[in-house]
Amino acid sequence: MARKTKDVRMKVILECTEAPGTSRYSTMKNRRNTPARLVLRKYNAKLRKHTVHREIR
C-alpha cells in the first residue's frame, strides 16, 4: 500500500554543527510530537568524538 503524502512521520537529515559537511545522519521524527528542529548528540567519525547534530531541511 502506498504512503499518504500527509504522513505524521517524516524523514530528516541531521548534520554536525562543529564541522559542517563532515558527518550526516538520517532518521525519522514525528511531526506532531516534535514540530521544532531536532537536535541530538551523535558520533562524528572524522573528529572522533560526539558532537551536536541539528536537523537540516
All heavy atoms as TSV, in Angstrom:
chain	resi	resn	atom	element	x	y	z
A	1	MET	N	N	0.840	-1.176	0.000
A	1	MET	CA	C	0.000	0.000	0.000
A	1	MET	C	C	0.888	1.244	0.000
A	1	MET	O	O	1.878	1.327	0.705
A	1	MET	CB	C	-0.896	-0.035	1.234
A	1	MET	CG	C	-1.866	1.093	1.309
A	1	MET	SD	S	-3.027	0.835	2.627
A	1	MET	CE	C	-4.477	0.676	1.653
A	2	ALA	N	N	0.538	2.216	-0.794
A	2	ALA	CA	C	1.318	3.449	-0.914
A	2	ALA	C	C	1.130	4.331	0.319
A	2	ALA	O	O	0.076	4.317	0.952
A	2	ALA	CB	C	0.886	4.212	-2.155
A	3	ARG	N	N	2.168	5.098	0.637
A	3	ARG	CA	C	2.090	6.001	1.779
A	3	ARG	C	C	1.351	7.272	1.399
A	3	ARG	O	O	1.424	7.738	0.269
A	3	ARG	CB	C	3.491	6.361	2.238
A	3	ARG	CG	C	4.215	5.144	2.789
A	3	ARG	CD	C	5.532	5.536	3.315
A	3	ARG	NE	N	5.322	6.279	4.555
A	3	ARG	CZ	C	6.246	6.452	5.471
A	3	ARG	NH1	N	7.419	5.949	5.308
A	3	ARG	NH2	N	5.988	7.140	6.558
A	4	LYS	N	N	0.674	7.841	2.360
A	4	LYS	CA	C	-0.024	9.108	2.142
A	4	LYS	C	C	0.980	10.254	2.098
A	4	LYS	O	O	2.060	10.175	2.656
A	4	LYS	CB	C	-1.015	9.359	3.272
A	4	LYS	CG	C	-2.107	8.325	3.372
A	4	LYS	CD	C	-2.979	8.652	4.556
A	4	LYS	CE	C	-3.914	7.515	4.863
A	4	LYS	NZ	N	-4.658	7.756	6.082
A	5	THR	N	N	0.618	11.336	1.470
A	5	THR	CA	C	1.521	12.484	1.393
A	5	THR	C	C	1.541	13.278	2.690
A	5	THR	O	O	2.502	13.966	2.974
A	5	THR	CB	C	1.118	13.415	0.240
A	5	THR	OG1	O	-0.229	13.823	0.422
A	5	THR	CG2	C	1.264	12.723	-1.092
A	6	LYS	N	N	0.509	13.184	3.493
A	6	LYS	CA	C	0.413	13.937	4.747
A	6	LYS	C	C	0.720	13.042	5.949
A	6	LYS	O	O	0.028	13.085	6.953
A	6	LYS	CB	C	-0.992	14.527	4.900
A	6	LYS	CG	C	-1.376	15.486	3.816
A	6	LYS	CD	C	-0.898	16.863	4.127
A	6	LYS	CE	C	-1.405	17.816	3.077
A	6	LYS	NZ	N	-1.117	19.165	3.355
A	7	ASP	N	N	1.757	12.215	5.863
A	7	ASP	CA	C	2.118	11.332	6.966
A	7	ASP	C	C	2.594	12.129	8.170
A	7	ASP	O	O	3.147	13.216	8.029
A	7	ASP	CB	C	3.215	10.362	6.549
A	7	ASP	CG	C	2.675	9.205	5.743
A	7	ASP	OD1	O	1.467	8.926	5.850
A	7	ASP	OD2	O	3.468	8.585	5.026
A	8	VAL	N	N	2.403	11.549	9.335
A	8	VAL	CA	C	2.829	12.199	10.572
A	8	VAL	C	C	4.341	12.066	10.731
A	8	VAL	O	O	5.021	12.995	11.123
A	8	VAL	CB	C	2.100	11.582	11.776
A	8	VAL	CG1	C	2.612	12.170	13.069
A	8	VAL	CG2	C	0.613	11.814	11.652
A	9	ARG	N	N	4.881	10.893	10.379
A	9	ARG	CA	C	6.323	10.671	10.498
A	9	ARG	C	C	7.017	11.099	9.217
A	9	ARG	O	O	6.576	10.792	8.133
A	9	ARG	CB	C	6.621	9.211	10.801
A	9	ARG	CG	C	6.038	8.792	12.137
A	9	ARG	CD	C	6.560	7.488	12.636
A	9	ARG	NE	N	7.975	7.432	12.871
A	9	ARG	CZ	C	8.609	7.963	13.923
A	9	ARG	NH1	N	7.916	8.611	14.821
A	9	ARG	NH2	N	9.890	7.842	14.068
A	10	MET	N	N	8.127	11.822	9.378
A	10	MET	CA	C	8.854	12.295	8.202
A	10	MET	C	C	10.343	12.013	8.357
A	10	MET	O	O	10.862	11.929	9.464
A	10	MET	CB	C	8.613	13.786	7.982
A	10	MET	CG	C	9.041	14.672	9.122
A	10	MET	SD	S	8.641	16.397	8.912
A	10	MET	CE	C	9.915	16.907	7.809
A	11	LYS	N	N	11.029	11.840	7.249
A	11	LYS	CA	C	12.462	11.586	7.247
A	11	LYS	C	C	13.201	12.914	7.346
A	11	LYS	O	O	12.873	13.866	6.640
A	11	LYS	CB	C	12.847	10.869	5.962
A	11	LYS	CG	C	14.252	10.384	5.926
A	11	LYS	CD	C	14.496	9.575	4.685
A	11	LYS	CE	C	15.903	9.052	4.675
A	11	LYS	NZ	N	16.170	8.256	3.469
A	12	VAL	N	N	14.209	12.978	8.243
A	12	VAL	CA	C	15.003	14.189	8.421
A	12	VAL	C	C	16.489	13.842	8.356
A	12	VAL	O	O	16.876	12.705	8.593
A	12	VAL	CB	C	14.702	14.909	9.753
A	12	VAL	CG1	C	13.279	15.408	9.795
A	12	VAL	CG2	C	14.982	14.023	10.930
A	13	ILE	N	N	17.306	14.840	8.046
A	13	ILE	CA	C	18.759	14.666	7.991
A	13	ILE	C	C	19.373	15.524	9.086
A	13	ILE	O	O	19.041	16.700	9.231
A	13	ILE	CB	C	19.297	15.077	6.613
A	13	ILE	CG1	C	18.689	14.186	5.542
A	13	ILE	CG2	C	20.817	14.981	6.585
A	13	ILE	CD1	C	19.007	14.617	4.136
A	14	LEU	N	N	20.267	14.928	9.872
A	14	LEU	CA	C	20.972	15.630	10.934
A	14	LEU	C	C	22.405	15.890	10.477
A	14	LEU	O	O	23.075	14.982	9.996
A	14	LEU	CB	C	20.992	14.795	12.215
A	14	LEU	CG	C	19.643	14.345	12.752
A	14	LEU	CD1	C	19.840	13.374	13.902
A	14	LEU	CD2	C	18.820	15.528	13.199
A	15	GLU	N	N	22.876	17.134	10.640
A	15	GLU	CA	C	24.230	17.488	10.226
A	15	GLU	C	C	25.007	18.043	11.412
A	15	GLU	O	O	24.464	18.766	12.245
A	15	GLU	CB	C	24.199	18.526	9.107
A	15	GLU	CG	C	25.565	18.826	8.545
A	15	GLU	CD	C	25.513	19.783	7.374
A	15	GLU	OE1	O	24.753	20.766	7.451
A	15	GLU	OE2	O	26.221	19.548	6.403
A	16	CYS	N	N	26.293	17.739	11.463
A	16	CYS	CA	C	27.170	18.184	12.547
A	16	CYS	C	C	27.278	19.714	12.533
A	16	CYS	O	O	27.404	20.331	11.480
A	16	CYS	CB	C	28.553	17.557	12.373
A	16	CYS	SG	S	29.719	18.034	13.661
A	17	THR	N	N	27.252	20.324	13.724
A	17	THR	CA	C	27.349	21.781	13.821
A	17	THR	C	C	28.789	22.251	14.017
A	17	THR	O	O	29.119	23.376	13.672
A	17	THR	CB	C	26.494	22.312	14.980
A	17	THR	OG1	O	26.921	21.685	16.195
A	17	THR	CG2	C	25.030	22.040	14.753
A	18	GLU	N	N	29.653	21.403	14.572
A	18	GLU	CA	C	31.049	21.804	14.809
A	18	GLU	C	C	31.861	21.828	13.526
A	18	GLU	O	O	32.711	22.694	13.354
A	18	GLU	CB	C	31.703	20.862	15.822
A	18	GLU	CG	C	31.188	21.062	17.227
A	18	GLU	CD	C	31.965	20.250	18.244
A	18	GLU	OE1	O	33.159	19.955	18.003
A	18	GLU	OE2	O	31.374	19.913	19.266
A	19	ALA	N	N	31.628	20.859	12.654
A	19	ALA	CA	C	32.353	20.785	11.374
A	19	ALA	C	C	31.332	20.413	10.295
A	19	ALA	O	O	31.204	19.250	9.955
A	19	ALA	CB	C	33.469	19.759	11.454
A	20	PRO	N	N	30.586	21.399	9.777
A	20	PRO	CA	C	29.533	21.097	8.803
A	20	PRO	C	C	30.067	20.365	7.570
A	20	PRO	O	O	31.147	20.665	7.073
A	20	PRO	CB	C	29.002	22.477	8.416
A	20	PRO	CG	C	29.374	23.369	9.544
A	20	PRO	CD	C	30.657	22.815	10.083
A	21	GLY	N	N	29.308	19.387	7.124
A	21	GLY	CA	C	29.679	18.619	5.945
A	21	GLY	C	C	30.497	17.376	6.234
A	21	GLY	O	O	30.717	16.567	5.347
A	22	THR	N	N	30.970	17.197	7.476
A	22	THR	CA	C	31.794	16.038	7.784
A	22	THR	C	C	30.979	14.847	8.244
A	22	THR	O	O	31.407	13.709	8.073
A	22	THR	CB	C	32.834	16.359	8.875
A	22	THR	OG1	O	32.152	16.760	10.061
A	22	THR	CG2	C	33.775	17.450	8.445
A	23	SER	N	N	29.818	15.073	8.836
A	23	SER	CA	C	29.024	13.980	9.374
A	23	SER	C	C	27.543	14.276	9.202
A	23	SER	O	O	27.075	15.351	9.567
A	23	SER	CB	C	29.348	13.800	10.862
A	23	SER	OG	O	28.527	12.819	11.427
A	24	ARG	N	N	26.819	13.292	8.638
A	24	ARG	CA	C	25.368	13.411	8.489
A	24	ARG	C	C	24.705	12.096	8.868
A	24	ARG	O	O	25.230	11.028	8.572
A	24	ARG	CB	C	24.988	13.749	7.049
A	24	ARG	CG	C	25.260	15.173	6.687
A	24	ARG	CD	C	24.648	15.517	5.373
A	24	ARG	NE	N	24.816	16.936	5.098
A	24	ARG	CZ	C	24.369	17.530	4.017
A	24	ARG	NH1	N	23.748	16.847	3.095
A	24	ARG	NH2	N	24.557	18.818	3.856
A	25	TYR	N	N	23.570	12.204	9.537
A	25	TYR	CA	C	22.756	11.050	9.903
A	25	TYR	C	C	21.342	11.285	9.378
A	25	TYR	O	O	20.885	12.429	9.324
A	25	TYR	CB	C	22.667	10.894	11.429
A	25	TYR	CG	C	23.905	10.337	12.075
A	25	TYR	CD1	C	24.921	11.169	12.511
A	25	TYR	CD2	C	24.043	8.974	12.265
A	25	TYR	CE1	C	26.051	10.660	13.114
A	25	TYR	CE2	C	25.160	8.443	12.874
A	25	TYR	CZ	C	26.155	9.298	13.292
A	25	TYR	OH	O	27.276	8.783	13.898
A	26	SER	N	N	20.642	10.210	9.020
A	26	SER	CA	C	19.238	10.332	8.648
A	26	SER	C	C	18.409	9.551	9.665
A	26	SER	O	O	18.831	8.497	10.152
A	26	SER	CB	C	18.983	9.804	7.242
A	26	SER	OG	O	19.268	8.439	7.182
A	27	THR	N	N	17.246	10.093	9.996
A	27	THR	CA	C	16.368	9.474	10.973
A	27	THR	C	C	14.930	9.885	10.673
A	27	THR	O	O	14.676	10.670	9.761
A	27	THR	CB	C	16.786	9.869	12.410
A	27	THR	OG1	O	16.013	9.125	13.340
A	27	THR	CG2	C	16.600	11.355	12.652
A	28	MET	N	N	13.999	9.370	11.450
A	28	MET	CA	C	12.593	9.715	11.307
A	28	MET	C	C	12.160	10.483	12.552
A	28	MET	O	O	12.674	10.247	13.641
A	28	MET	CB	C	11.732	8.453	11.175
A	28	MET	CG	C	12.101	7.579	10.008
A	28	MET	SD	S	11.574	8.231	8.448
A	28	MET	CE	C	9.852	7.842	8.481
A	29	LYS	N	N	11.213	11.410	12.358
A	29	LYS	CA	C	10.657	12.106	13.514
A	29	LYS	C	C	9.159	12.263	13.323
A	29	LYS	O	O	8.645	12.253	12.198
A	29	LYS	CB	C	11.321	13.467	13.727
A	29	LYS	CG	C	10.809	14.588	12.873
A	29	LYS	CD	C	11.335	15.923	13.369
A	29	LYS	CE	C	10.654	17.062	12.665
A	29	LYS	NZ	N	11.081	18.351	13.147
A	30	ASN	N	N	8.455	12.414	14.435
A	30	ASN	CA	C	7.021	12.602	14.415
A	30	ASN	C	C	6.741	14.111	14.389
A	30	ASN	O	O	7.162	14.842	15.281
A	30	ASN	CB	C	6.409	11.957	15.658
A	30	ASN	CG	C	4.912	11.940	15.630
A	30	ASN	OD1	O	4.273	12.891	15.192
A	30	ASN	ND2	N	4.330	10.858	16.106
A	31	ARG	N	N	6.044	14.554	13.365
A	31	ARG	CA	C	5.755	15.991	13.212
A	31	ARG	C	C	4.887	16.548	14.336
A	31	ARG	O	O	5.051	17.693	14.739
A	31	ARG	CB	C	5.018	16.219	11.899
A	31	ARG	CG	C	5.871	16.825	10.845
A	31	ARG	CD	C	5.027	17.238	9.701
A	31	ARG	NE	N	4.955	16.139	8.755
A	31	ARG	CZ	C	4.550	16.245	7.508
A	31	ARG	NH1	N	4.161	17.397	7.046
A	31	ARG	NH2	N	4.521	15.210	6.716
A	32	ARG	N	N	3.970	15.750	14.835
A	32	ARG	CA	C	3.067	16.229	15.896
A	32	ARG	C	C	3.783	16.380	17.233
A	32	ARG	O	O	3.564	17.345	17.966
A	32	ARG	CB	C	1.899	15.264	16.058
A	32	ARG	CG	C	0.943	15.302	14.911
A	32	ARG	CD	C	-0.260	14.434	15.181
A	32	ARG	NE	N	-1.006	14.219	13.959
A	32	ARG	CZ	C	-1.713	13.146	13.707
A	32	ARG	NH1	N	-1.792	12.182	14.588
A	32	ARG	NH2	N	-2.358	13.023	12.577
A	33	ASN	N	N	4.628	15.424	17.589
A	33	ASN	CA	C	5.314	15.456	18.885
A	33	ASN	C	C	6.515	16.397	18.890
A	33	ASN	O	O	6.860	16.953	19.925
A	33	ASN	CB	C	5.795	14.058	19.268
A	33	ASN	CG	C	4.646	13.110	19.496
A	33	ASN	OD1	O	3.518	13.534	19.696
A	33	ASN	ND2	N	4.927	11.833	19.448
A	34	THR	N	N	7.183	16.565	17.740
A	34	THR	CA	C	8.389	17.376	17.657
A	34	THR	C	C	8.281	18.337	16.478
A	34	THR	O	O	8.875	18.104	15.425
A	34	THR	CB	C	9.633	16.471	17.480
A	34	THR	OG1	O	9.538	15.379	18.367
A	34	THR	CG2	C	10.902	17.235	17.756
A	35	PRO	N	N	7.533	19.424	16.619
A	35	PRO	CA	C	7.397	20.353	15.492
A	35	PRO	C	C	8.665	21.178	15.241
A	35	PRO	O	O	8.929	21.579	14.119
A	35	PRO	CB	C	6.230	21.242	15.898
A	35	PRO	CG	C	6.192	21.181	17.377
A	35	PRO	CD	C	6.708	19.827	17.756
A	36	ALA	N	N	9.468	21.398	16.277
A	36	ALA	CA	C	10.705	22.175	16.111
A	36	ALA	C	C	11.791	21.295	15.510
A	36	ALA	O	O	11.649	20.083	15.399
A	36	ALA	CB	C	11.158	22.701	17.472
A	37	ARG	N	N	12.899	21.925	15.122
A	37	ARG	CA	C	14.011	21.166	14.547
A	37	ARG	C	C	14.654	20.277	15.608
A	37	ARG	O	O	14.850	20.677	16.747
A	37	ARG	CB	C	15.049	22.114	13.968
A	37	ARG	CG	C	14.545	22.792	12.731
A	37	ARG	CD	C	15.648	23.465	12.002
A	37	ARG	NE	N	15.134	24.102	10.798
A	37	ARG	CZ	C	15.886	24.562	9.833
A	37	ARG	NH1	N	17.185	24.474	9.916
A	37	ARG	NH2	N	15.352	25.113	8.779
A	38	LEU	N	N	15.019	19.097	15.196
A	38	LEU	CA	C	15.581	18.087	16.076
A	38	LEU	C	C	17.064	18.372	16.334
A	38	LEU	O	O	17.799	18.743	15.410
A	38	LEU	CB	C	15.422	16.723	15.409
A	38	LEU	CG	C	15.538	15.470	16.237
A	38	LEU	CD1	C	14.521	15.484	17.369
A	38	LEU	CD2	C	15.315	14.254	15.369
A	39	VAL	N	N	17.505	18.209	17.583
A	39	VAL	CA	C	18.907	18.393	17.966
A	39	VAL	C	C	19.316	17.179	18.795
A	39	VAL	O	O	18.722	16.897	19.833
A	39	VAL	CB	C	19.109	19.682	18.798
A	39	VAL	CG1	C	20.543	19.822	19.238
A	39	VAL	CG2	C	18.651	20.892	18.013
A	40	LEU	N	N	20.346	16.452	18.331
A	40	LEU	CA	C	20.827	15.259	19.029
A	40	LEU	C	C	22.346	15.263	19.081
A	40	LEU	O	O	23.003	15.867	18.235
A	40	LEU	CB	C	20.380	13.984	18.294
A	40	LEU	CG	C	18.896	13.716	18.205
A	40	LEU	CD1	C	18.655	12.513	17.305
A	40	LEU	CD2	C	18.318	13.461	19.573
A	41	ARG	N	N	22.898	14.565	20.074
A	41	ARG	CA	C	24.345	14.357	20.135
A	41	ARG	C	C	24.644	13.020	19.470
A	41	ARG	O	O	24.173	11.990	19.910
A	41	ARG	CB	C	24.833	14.356	21.579
A	41	ARG	CG	C	24.892	15.759	22.162
A	41	ARG	CD	C	25.409	15.781	23.585
A	41	ARG	NE	N	26.635	15.061	23.787
A	41	ARG	CZ	C	27.873	15.566	23.621
A	41	ARG	NH1	N	28.012	16.811	23.240
A	41	ARG	NH2	N	28.938	14.834	23.837
A	42	LYS	N	N	25.438	13.073	18.390
A	42	LYS	CA	C	25.793	11.879	17.635
A	42	LYS	C	C	27.307	11.831	17.465
A	42	LYS	O	O	27.996	12.829	17.660
A	42	LYS	CB	C	25.129	11.889	16.244
A	42	LYS	CG	C	23.625	12.018	16.246
A	42	LYS	CD	C	22.942	10.812	16.783
A	42	LYS	CE	C	22.786	9.764	15.698
A	42	LYS	NZ	N	22.113	8.572	16.145
A	43	TYR	N	N	27.813	10.672	17.057
A	43	TYR	CA	C	29.253	10.488	16.893
A	43	TYR	C	C	29.714	10.990	15.529
A	43	TYR	O	O	29.125	10.673	14.499
A	43	TYR	CB	C	29.616	9.013	17.042
A	43	TYR	CG	C	31.095	8.758	16.985
A	43	TYR	CD1	C	31.915	9.095	18.050
A	43	TYR	CD2	C	31.674	8.190	15.864
A	43	TYR	CE1	C	33.277	8.869	18.004
A	43	TYR	CE2	C	33.038	7.949	15.803
A	43	TYR	CZ	C	33.833	8.288	16.878
A	43	TYR	OH	O	35.185	8.066	16.823
A	44	ASN	N	N	30.785	11.785	15.511
A	44	ASN	CA	C	31.408	12.252	14.285
A	44	ASN	C	C	32.726	11.498	14.128
A	44	ASN	O	O	33.648	11.673	14.914
A	44	ASN	CB	C	31.659	13.761	14.351
A	44	ASN	CG	C	32.166	14.327	13.046
A	44	ASN	OD1	O	32.815	13.644	12.271
A	44	ASN	ND2	N	31.860	15.575	12.804
A	45	ALA	N	N	32.806	10.633	13.106
A	45	ALA	CA	C	33.981	9.776	12.923
A	45	ALA	C	C	35.234	10.569	12.561
A	45	ALA	O	O	36.337	10.195	12.953
A	45	ALA	CB	C	33.687	8.738	11.856
A	46	LYS	N	N	35.082	11.645	11.814
A	46	LYS	CA	C	36.262	12.432	11.417
A	46	LYS	C	C	36.865	13.188	12.597
A	46	LYS	O	O	38.080	13.324	12.699
A	46	LYS	CB	C	35.909	13.396	10.294
A	46	LYS	CG	C	35.578	12.658	9.019
A	46	LYS	CD	C	35.730	13.524	7.818
A	46	LYS	CE	C	35.478	12.670	6.594
A	46	LYS	NZ	N	35.702	13.367	5.366
A	47	LEU	N	N	36.022	13.691	13.498
A	47	LEU	CA	C	36.511	14.382	14.691
A	47	LEU	C	C	36.793	13.412	15.834
A	47	LEU	O	O	37.409	13.793	16.833
A	47	LEU	CB	C	35.501	15.437	15.156
A	47	LEU	CG	C	35.201	16.568	14.164
A	47	LEU	CD1	C	34.160	17.505	14.756
A	47	LEU	CD2	C	36.461	17.325	13.808
A	48	ARG	N	N	36.288	12.183	15.714
A	48	ARG	CA	C	36.457	11.121	16.699
A	48	ARG	C	C	35.898	11.485	18.067
A	48	ARG	O	O	36.508	11.229	19.104
A	48	ARG	CB	C	37.921	10.728	16.818
A	48	ARG	CG	C	38.489	10.213	15.523
A	48	ARG	CD	C	39.955	10.100	15.592
A	48	ARG	NE	N	40.349	8.704	15.596
A	48	ARG	CZ	C	41.579	8.289	15.769
A	48	ARG	NH1	N	42.540	9.155	15.982
A	48	ARG	NH2	N	41.865	7.022	15.736
A	49	LYS	N	N	34.722	12.123	18.073
A	49	LYS	CA	C	34.050	12.454	19.328
A	49	LYS	C	C	32.563	12.691	19.055
A	49	LYS	O	O	32.140	12.803	17.907
A	49	LYS	CB	C	34.669	13.684	19.984
A	49	LYS	CG	C	34.554	14.963	19.174
A	49	LYS	CD	C	35.203	16.123	19.916
A	49	LYS	CE	C	35.046	17.411	19.139
A	49	LYS	NZ	N	35.594	18.557	19.871
A	50	HIS	N	N	31.783	12.769	20.113
A	50	HIS	CA	C	30.361	13.055	19.993
A	50	HIS	C	C	30.174	14.573	19.858
A	50	HIS	O	O	30.797	15.338	20.601
A	50	HIS	CB	C	29.597	12.546	21.212
A	50	HIS	CG	C	29.385	11.065	21.183
A	50	HIS	ND1	N	30.347	10.180	21.584
A	50	HIS	CD2	C	28.333	10.342	20.766
A	50	HIS	CE1	C	29.879	8.956	21.431
A	50	HIS	NE2	N	28.666	9.018	20.936
A	51	THR	N	N	29.344	14.977	18.902
A	51	THR	CA	C	29.089	16.394	18.658
A	51	THR	C	C	27.590	16.619	18.524
A	51	THR	O	O	26.822	15.671	18.379
A	51	THR	CB	C	29.783	16.875	17.374
A	51	THR	OG1	O	29.305	16.100	16.283
A	51	THR	CG2	C	31.284	16.763	17.472
A	52	VAL	N	N	27.186	17.868	18.536
A	52	VAL	CA	C	25.779	18.232	18.378
A	52	VAL	C	C	25.432	18.199	16.890
A	52	VAL	O	O	26.139	18.786	16.068
A	52	VAL	CB	C	25.501	19.626	18.963
A	52	VAL	CG1	C	24.073	20.056	18.706
A	52	VAL	CG2	C	25.793	19.640	20.445
A	53	HIS	N	N	24.359	17.499	16.558
A	53	HIS	CA	C	23.864	17.423	15.188
A	53	HIS	C	C	22.471	18.051	15.164
A	53	HIS	O	O	21.628	17.733	15.993
A	53	HIS	CB	C	23.778	15.974	14.716
A	53	HIS	CG	C	25.107	15.386	14.386
A	53	HIS	ND1	N	26.081	15.163	15.323
A	53	HIS	CD2	C	25.611	14.974	13.213
A	53	HIS	CE1	C	27.130	14.642	14.745
A	53	HIS	NE2	N	26.868	14.502	13.443
A	54	ARG	N	N	22.222	18.944	14.203
A	54	ARG	CA	C	20.925	19.612	14.060
A	54	ARG	C	C	20.269	19.204	12.775
A	54	ARG	O	O	20.929	18.873	11.794
A	54	ARG	CB	C	21.108	21.128	14.055
A	54	ARG	CG	C	21.560	21.678	15.365
A	54	ARG	CD	C	21.536	23.199	15.360
A	54	ARG	NE	N	22.251	23.730	16.495
A	54	ARG	CZ	C	21.707	23.910	17.688
A	54	ARG	NH1	N	20.439	23.628	17.864
A	54	ARG	NH2	N	22.422	24.379	18.677
A	55	GLU	N	N	18.952	19.287	12.774
A	55	GLU	CA	C	18.166	18.935	11.600
A	55	GLU	C	C	18.330	19.998	10.509
A	55	GLU	O	O	18.285	21.187	10.772
A	55	GLU	CB	C	16.692	18.845	11.999
A	55	GLU	CG	C	15.758	18.577	10.869
A	55	GLU	CD	C	14.315	18.593	11.314
A	55	GLU	OE1	O	14.026	18.430	12.504
A	55	GLU	OE2	O	13.469	18.766	10.422
A	56	ILE	N	N	18.555	19.530	9.270
A	56	ILE	CA	C	18.575	20.429	8.128
A	56	ILE	C	C	17.406	20.059	7.235
A	56	ILE	O	O	16.895	18.945	7.291
A	56	ILE	CB	C	19.902	20.349	7.340
A	56	ILE	CG1	C	20.141	18.937	6.819
A	56	ILE	CG2	C	21.052	20.823	8.179
A	56	ILE	CD1	C	21.332	18.843	5.909
A	57	ARG	N	N	16.947	20.998	6.429
A	57	ARG	CA	C	15.788	20.721	5.562
A	57	ARG	C	C	16.146	20.891	4.125
A	57	ARG	O	O	17.018	21.554	3.743
A	57	ARG	CB	C	14.642	21.659	5.911
A	57	ARG	CG	C	14.178	21.384	7.310
A	57	ARG	CD	C	12.930	22.118	7.651
A	57	ARG	NE	N	12.671	21.877	9.065
A	57	ARG	CZ	C	11.651	22.322	9.705
A	57	ARG	NH1	N	10.765	23.042	9.085
A	57	ARG	NH2	N	11.485	22.065	10.962
